[in-house]
Amino acid sequence: MKGQIFIITSIMVLVTILLLRVNTQTFEIEEDEQFYDNYNNLRNELVNTIDLSLVNQESININLDAFIAFSTNVLKRKGFTEDVNYTVSINGNERTVDMNVSLKSGKSEILENIIIKRRVYI
């Protein structure tokens, strides 16, 4: 009888350890996917903000500052740290925006330098 209880207990412990391992691995994968999705969304929206500013003949600086403030608050609530620094250069009818974008969460971090050049015909 003691042997049967030992075998049943051992099987239950192994199943519990296996389930914990599977749950832990799945959580890490979902967190990484969510991190990269959030970064891609941030990057795309920064580019869209610049493009819409040019199409609507609005100030790139004002619109970028407003979007960065908004996205920082949204991402902060999700547990991410965002940092965006940029410079806008105007050379004739060409607008160049040089951005350094950083997104951090736990052990994950993405740093990217993005240069956006657009010609404006007025």
Secondary structure, 3 states (H helix, E strand, C coil): CHHHHHHHHHHHHHHHHHHHHHHHHHHHHHHHHHHHHHHHHHHHHHHHHHHHHHHCCCCHHHHHHHHHHHHHHHHHHCCCEEEEEEEEEEECCEEEEEEEEEEEECCEEEEEEEEEEEECCC
